[in-house]
Amino acid sequence: MATTTIQLSTDLKRSLEGMKLHPRETFNDVLERILEDLRELDTTTSAEIEEARREIRAGKYLTSDQVRKAMGF
């Protein structure tokens, strides 16, 4: 694996250190985990948004006034 040097702010470095699953985990591993989570979130979020759009088109929603009325406000 090729390596490179990057500059991080002290705050970002501390944040990444706090995300380590164990003290010897590399920043490379931490960043790979973060990117993997973002890709999964993106895929999941996209599917959820499309499902919500289908429900709205089908009329399966409540207006804020209907929700307030149902909650007694």
DSSP file (Angstrom, degrees, kcal/mol; ACC not computed):
  #  RESIDUE AA STRUCTURE BP1 BP2  ACC     N-H-->O    O-->H-N    N-H-->O    O-->H-N    TCO  KAPPA ALPHA  PHI   PSI    X-CA   Y-CA   Z-CA
    1    1 A M              0   0    0      0, 0.0     2,-0.2     0, 0.0     0, 0.0   0.000 360.0 360.0 360.0 132.2    0.0    0.0    0.0
    2    2 A A        -     0   0    0      1,-0.0     2,-0.3     0, 0.0     0, 0.0  -0.515 360.0-150.9 -75.8 148.1    1.3    3.4   -0.9
    3    3 A T        -     0   0    0     -2,-0.2     2,-0.3     2,-0.0    -1,-0.0  -0.856  14.4-177.8-121.0 158.0    1.4    6.0    1.8
    4    4 A T        -     0   0    0     -2,-0.3     2,-0.4     2,-0.0     0, 0.0  -0.940  24.7-117.8-145.5 165.5    1.1    9.7    1.9
    5    5 A T        -     0   0    0     -2,-0.3     2,-0.3     2,-0.0    -2,-0.0  -0.903  29.0-178.2-109.4 136.5    1.2   12.5    4.4
    6    6 A I        -     0   0    0     -2,-0.4     2,-0.5     2,-0.0    -2,-0.0  -0.918  25.0-121.2-128.0 158.3   -1.8   14.8    5.1
    7    7 A Q        -     0   0    0     -2,-0.3     2,-0.4     0, 0.0    -2,-0.0  -0.853  29.1-176.6-100.3 134.9   -2.2   17.7    7.4
    8    8 A L        -     0   0    0     -2,-0.5     2,-0.1     4,-0.0    -2,-0.0  -0.960  28.0-115.2-125.9 145.4   -5.0   17.6   10.1
    9    9 A S     >  -     0   0    0     -2,-0.4     4,-2.5     1,-0.1     5,-0.2  -0.408  32.7-112.6 -70.1 158.8   -6.0   20.3   12.5
   10   10 A T  H  > S+     0   0    0      1,-0.2     4,-2.3     2,-0.2     5,-0.2   0.898 118.1  52.0 -60.3 -40.8   -5.4   19.4   16.1
   11   11 A D  H  > S+     0   0    0      2,-0.2     4,-2.3     1,-0.2    -1,-0.2   0.913 110.2  47.3 -64.0 -42.7   -9.2   19.2   16.7
   12   12 A L  H  > S+     0   0    0      2,-0.2     4,-2.8     1,-0.2     5,-0.2   0.908 110.6  52.2 -66.0 -40.7   -9.8   16.9   13.8
   13   13 A K  H  X S+     0   0    0     -4,-2.5     4,-2.5     1,-0.2    -2,-0.2   0.921 110.2  48.9 -60.8 -43.1   -6.9   14.6   14.9
   14   14 A R  H  X S+     0   0    0     -4,-2.3     4,-2.0     2,-0.2    -1,-0.2   0.902 110.7  51.2 -62.0 -40.9   -8.4   14.5   18.4
   15   15 A S  H  X S+     0   0    0     -4,-2.3     4,-0.8     2,-0.2    -2,-0.2   0.928 111.2  47.1 -62.5 -44.8  -11.8   13.6   16.9
   16   16 A L  H >< S+     0   0    0     -4,-2.8     3,-0.8     1,-0.2     4,-0.5   0.892 109.5  53.7 -64.6 -39.2  -10.3   10.8   14.8
   17   17 A E  H >< S+     0   0    0     -4,-2.5     3,-1.1     1,-0.2    -1,-0.2   0.887 105.8  54.4 -60.7 -37.7   -8.5    9.5   17.8
   18   18 A G  H 3< S+     0   0    0     -4,-2.0    -1,-0.2     1,-0.2    -2,-0.2   0.690 103.8  56.6 -68.9 -18.4  -11.8    9.4   19.7
   19   19 A M  T << S+     0   0    0     -3,-0.8    -1,-0.2    -4,-0.8    -2,-0.2   0.506  78.9 117.3 -91.4  -5.6  -13.3    7.3   16.9
   20   20 A K    <   -     0   0    0     -3,-1.1     7,-0.1    -4,-0.5    -3,-0.0  -0.380  57.9-150.0 -64.7 138.4  -10.7    4.5   17.2
   21   21 A L  S    S+     0   0    0      1,-0.3    -1,-0.1    -2,-0.1    -3,-0.0   0.732  85.9   8.7 -79.9 -23.6  -12.0    1.1   18.2
   22   22 A H  S >  S-     0   0    0      1,-0.0     3,-2.0    -3,-0.0    -1,-0.3  -0.975  85.1-106.2-151.6 155.1   -8.7    0.3   19.8
   23   23 A P  T 3  S+     0   0    0      0, 0.0    -3,-0.1     0, 0.0    -1,-0.0   0.762 116.7  50.4 -57.6 -29.0   -5.6    2.4   20.6
   24   24 A R  T 3  S+     0   0    0      2,-0.1     2,-0.1    -3,-0.0    -4,-0.0   0.446  79.8 119.6 -91.9   0.9   -3.5    0.8   17.9
   25   25 A E    <   -     0   0    0     -3,-2.0     2,-0.1    -8,-0.1    -5,-0.1  -0.428  64.7-123.5 -64.9 138.8   -6.1    1.3   15.1
   26   26 A T     >  -     0   0    0      1,-0.1     4,-2.0    -2,-0.1     5,-0.1  -0.416  12.3-119.8 -82.2 159.1   -4.7    3.5   12.3
   27   27 A F  H  > S+     0   0    0      1,-0.2     4,-2.9     2,-0.2     5,-0.2   0.846 116.2  61.2 -63.5 -32.2   -6.3    6.7   11.1
   28   28 A N  H  > S+     0   0    0      1,-0.2     4,-2.4     2,-0.2    -1,-0.2   0.928 105.3  46.2 -58.2 -45.7   -6.5    4.9    7.7
   29   29 A D  H  > S+     0   0    0      2,-0.2     4,-2.2     1,-0.2    -2,-0.2   0.902 112.2  50.8 -64.1 -41.2   -8.7    2.3    9.3
   30   30 A V  H  X S+     0   0    0     -4,-2.0     4,-2.3     1,-0.2    -2,-0.2   0.937 112.3  46.4 -61.7 -46.8  -10.8    4.9   11.0
   31   31 A L  H  X S+     0   0    0     -4,-2.9     4,-2.6     1,-0.2    -2,-0.2   0.880 110.2  53.0 -66.3 -37.9  -11.3    6.9    7.8
   32   32 A E  H  X S+     0   0    0     -4,-2.4     4,-2.3    -5,-0.2    -1,-0.2   0.909 109.9  49.1 -62.0 -40.9  -12.2    3.7    5.8
   33   33 A R  H  X S+     0   0    0     -4,-2.2     4,-2.5     2,-0.2    -2,-0.2   0.917 111.2  49.6 -63.0 -43.8  -14.9    2.9    8.4
   34   34 A I  H  X S+     0   0    0     -4,-2.3     4,-2.2     1,-0.2    -2,-0.2   0.935 112.2  47.4 -61.7 -46.6  -16.3    6.4    8.2
   35   35 A L  H  X S+     0   0    0     -4,-2.6     4,-2.2     2,-0.2    -1,-0.2   0.888 111.1  51.2 -63.6 -39.4  -16.4    6.3    4.4
   36   36 A E  H  X S+     0   0    0     -4,-2.3     4,-2.3     1,-0.2    -1,-0.2   0.923 110.0  49.9 -62.6 -44.0  -18.0    2.9    4.4
   37   37 A D  H  X S+     0   0    0     -4,-2.5     4,-2.7     1,-0.2    -2,-0.2   0.894 109.9  51.2 -62.1 -39.6  -20.7    4.1    6.8
   38   38 A L  H  X S+     0   0    0     -4,-2.2     4,-2.7     2,-0.2    -1,-0.2   0.898 109.1  50.1 -65.5 -40.4  -21.4    7.1    4.6
   39   39 A R  H  X S+     0   0    0     -4,-2.2     4,-2.3     2,-0.2    -2,-0.2   0.920 113.0  46.4 -64.0 -42.5  -21.8    5.0    1.6
   40   40 A E  H  X S+     0   0    0     -4,-2.3     4,-3.0     2,-0.2     5,-0.3   0.922 113.1  49.3 -64.6 -43.6  -24.2    2.7    3.4
   41   41 A L  H  X S+     0   0    0     -4,-2.7     4,-3.5     1,-0.2     5,-0.3   0.913 110.0  52.0 -61.1 -42.3  -26.1    5.7    4.8
   42   42 A D  H  X S+     0   0    0     -4,-2.7     4,-2.3     2,-0.2    -1,-0.2   0.920 112.8  43.9 -61.8 -44.7  -26.3    7.2    1.3
   43   43 A T  H  X S+     0   0    0     -4,-2.3     4,-1.9     2,-0.2    -2,-0.2   0.936 118.4  43.8 -65.0 -47.6  -27.7    4.0   -0.2
   44   44 A T  H  X S+     0   0    0     -4,-3.0     4,-2.4     1,-0.2    -2,-0.2   0.928 114.3  49.8 -63.9 -45.7  -30.2    3.5    2.7
   45   45 A T  H  X S+     0   0    0     -4,-3.5     4,-2.7    -5,-0.3     5,-0.2   0.908 108.5  52.9 -61.5 -42.8  -31.2    7.1    2.8
   46   46 A S  H  X S+     0   0    0     -4,-2.3     4,-2.2    -5,-0.3    -1,-0.2   0.911 110.5  47.4 -59.8 -42.8  -31.8    7.2   -1.0
   47   47 A A  H  X S+     0   0    0     -4,-1.9     4,-2.2     1,-0.2    -1,-0.2   0.902 112.3  49.4 -65.6 -41.0  -34.1    4.2   -0.7
   48   48 A E  H  X S+     0   0    0     -4,-2.4     4,-2.4     2,-0.2    -2,-0.2   0.889 110.1  50.9 -66.4 -38.8  -36.0    5.7    2.3
   49   49 A I  H  X S+     0   0    0     -4,-2.7     4,-2.3     2,-0.2    -2,-0.2   0.924 110.3  49.1 -64.2 -43.9  -36.4    9.0    0.4
   50   50 A E  H  X S+     0   0    0     -4,-2.2     4,-2.1     1,-0.2    -2,-0.2   0.898 110.8  50.4 -63.2 -39.7  -37.8    7.2   -2.6
   51   51 A E  H  X S+     0   0    0     -4,-2.2     4,-2.2     2,-0.2    -1,-0.2   0.916 109.8  50.9 -62.7 -43.1  -40.2    5.2   -0.4
   52   52 A A  H  X S+     0   0    0     -4,-2.4     4,-2.3     1,-0.2    -2,-0.2   0.896 108.4  52.1 -62.2 -40.1  -41.4    8.5    1.3
   53   53 A R  H  X S+     0   0    0     -4,-2.3     4,-2.6     2,-0.2    -1,-0.2   0.909 108.4  50.8 -62.4 -41.4  -42.0   10.0   -2.2
   54   54 A R  H  X S+     0   0    0     -4,-2.1     4,-1.7     1,-0.2    -2,-0.2   0.915 110.5  49.6 -62.0 -42.1  -44.1    7.0   -3.2
   55   55 A E  H  <>S+     0   0    0     -4,-2.2     5,-2.9     2,-0.2     4,-0.3   0.903 110.9  49.2 -64.3 -40.9  -46.2    7.4    0.0
   56   56 A I  H ><5S+     0   0    0     -4,-2.3     3,-1.6     1,-0.2    -2,-0.2   0.930 110.1  50.4 -64.1 -45.3  -46.7   11.1   -0.6
   57   57 A R  H 3<5S+     0   0    0     -4,-2.6    -1,-0.2     1,-0.3    -2,-0.2   0.841 109.7  52.2 -61.0 -31.8  -47.8   10.5   -4.2
   58   58 A A  T 3<5S-     0   0    0     -4,-1.7    -1,-0.3    -5,-0.2    -2,-0.2   0.461 119.5-112.6 -83.2  -0.9  -50.2    7.8   -2.8
   59   59 A G  T < 5 +     0   0    0     -3,-1.6     2,-1.5    -4,-0.3    -3,-0.2   0.672  69.8 142.8  80.7  16.8  -51.7   10.4   -0.3
   60   60 A K      < +     0   0    0     -5,-2.9     2,-0.3    -6,-0.2    -1,-0.2  -0.578  41.8  90.0 -92.6  73.7  -50.3    8.5    2.7
   61   61 A Y        -     0   0    0     -2,-1.5     2,-0.4    -5,-0.1     0, 0.0  -0.979  62.8-132.0-156.5 164.1  -49.4   11.6    4.8
   62   62 A L        -     0   0    0     -2,-0.3     2,-0.1     3,-0.0    -2,-0.0  -0.948  22.9-125.9-119.8 143.7  -50.8   13.9    7.4
   63   63 A T     >  -     0   0    0     -2,-0.4     4,-2.1     1,-0.1     5,-0.2  -0.412  31.0-108.0 -77.9 164.3  -50.5   17.7    7.3
   64   64 A S  H  > S+     0   0    0      1,-0.2     4,-2.5     2,-0.2     5,-0.2   0.867 122.0  55.0 -62.3 -34.8  -49.1   19.5   10.3
   65   65 A D  H  > S+     0   0    0      2,-0.2     4,-2.4     1,-0.2    -1,-0.2   0.898 107.4  49.5 -64.0 -40.4  -52.6   20.7   11.2
   66   66 A Q  H  > S+     0   0    0      2,-0.2     4,-2.4     1,-0.2    -2,-0.2   0.890 111.3  48.9 -65.4 -39.2  -53.9   17.1   11.2
   67   67 A V  H  X S+     0   0    0     -4,-2.1     4,-1.9     2,-0.2    -2,-0.2   0.927 111.4  49.3 -66.8 -44.3  -51.0   16.1   13.5
   68   68 A R  H  X>S+     0   0    0     -4,-2.5     5,-2.9     1,-0.2     4,-0.6   0.922 112.4  48.3 -60.2 -43.9  -51.6   19.0   15.9
   69   69 A K  H ><5S+     0   0    0     -4,-2.4     3,-1.0     1,-0.2    -1,-0.2   0.923 110.6  50.4 -63.0 -43.8  -55.3   18.1   16.0
   70   70 A A  H 3<5S+     0   0    0     -4,-2.4    -1,-0.2     1,-0.3    -2,-0.2   0.823 112.1  48.3 -63.4 -31.1  -54.6   14.4   16.6
   71   71 A M  H 3<5S-     0   0    0     -4,-1.9    -1,-0.3    -5,-0.2    -2,-0.2   0.494 118.2-111.8 -88.9  -4.2  -52.3   15.4   19.5
   72   72 A G  T <<5       0   0    0     -3,-1.0    -3,-0.2    -4,-0.6    -2,-0.1   0.743 360.0 360.0  84.2  22.6  -54.8   17.8   21.0
   73   73 A F      <       0   0    0     -5,-2.9    -4,-0.2    -6,-0.2    -5,-0.1   0.430 360.0 360.0 -98.0 360.0  -53.0   21.0   20.3
